[in-house]
């Protein structure tokens, strides 16, 4: 992953959510579904994360962790090595 800039996990998730939901997000504790997220958008979210970190995520993760804080904690707990490999700091 040389040449890829290092970015923070929260910044990555904020940017990703905003691009999928088409809304500005200012709080990491807001609920994905309350912001207009749907099942289809949740799958899109997981697919983008999976491509970024090259791992398969549990499909229920977006529903069980519908906040940026929750998703960040889920990723840190389960995929810390993959995050490091993807140049994402946490």
C-alpha positions in Angstrom: 0.0 0.0 0.0 2.8 2.4 -0.6 1.7 5.7 -1.9 -1.6 5.6 -0.1 -1.9 8.4 2.3 -2.7 7.5 5.9 -6.1 8.6 7.0 -8.0 8.2 10.3 -10.7 5.6 10.6 -13.3 8.2 11.7 -12.5 10.6 8.8 -12.7 7.7 6.4 -16.1 6.6 7.8 -17.5 10.2 7.8 -16.5 10.7 4.2 -17.9 7.3 3.2 -21.2 7.9 5.0 -21.6 11.4 3.5 -21.0 10.0 0.0 -23.5 7.2 0.4 -26.2 9.2 2.3 -25.7 12.5 0.5 -26.0 14.4 3.7 -23.5 16.3 5.9 -22.7 14.4 9.0 -21.3 16.4 12.0 -21.8 13.8 14.8 -20.2 10.4 15.0 -23.1 9.1 17.1 -25.9 9.7 14.6 -27.8 6.7 13.3 -27.2 5.7 9.7 -30.8 4.8 9.2 -32.2 8.0 10.8 -30.1 9.9 8.3 -31.9 8.2 5.4 -29.9 5.0 5.2 -31.7 1.9 3.8 -30.8 -1.8 3.6 -29.4 -1.2 0.1 -27.3 1.7 1.3 -26.1 -0.3 4.3 -24.9 -3.0 1.8 -23.2 -0.4 -0.3 -21.5 0.9 2.9 -20.2 -2.5 3.8 -19.1 -3.3 0.2 -17.0 -0.1 0.1 -15.4 -0.9 3.5 -14.7 -4.5 2.4 -13.0 -3.2 -0.8 -10.9 -0.7 1.3 -9.7 -3.2 3.8 -9.8 -6.4 1.7 -11.8 -8.3 4.2 -15.3 -9.8 4.3 -17.6 -8.1 6.9 -20.5 -9.6 8.7 -23.6 -8.4 6.8 -25.4 -7.5 10.0 -22.6 -5.1 11.1 -24.3 -2.1 9.6 -27.5 -2.8 11.4 -25.9 -3.7 14.8 -23.5 -0.8 14.6 -25.5 2.0 12.8 -23.2 4.8 14.1 -19.8 5.9 13.0 -18.5 5.3 16.5 -20.1 1.8 16.6 -18.7 0.9 13.1 -15.3 2.2 14.0 -15.2 0.1 17.2 -16.4 -2.9 15.3 -13.7 -2.5 12.7 -11.0 -1.8 15.4 -12.1 -4.9 17.3 -12.3 -7.3 14.4 -10.0 -5.9 11.6 -7.2 -4.0 13.2 -4.5 -5.7 11.0 -6.5 -5.0 7.9 -7.0 -1.4 8.8 -3.2 -1.0 9.3 -2.6 -2.7 5.9 -5.0 -0.2 4.3 -3.1 2.7 5.9 -6.0 3.6 8.2 -5.0 4.7 11.7 -7.2 4.3 14.7 
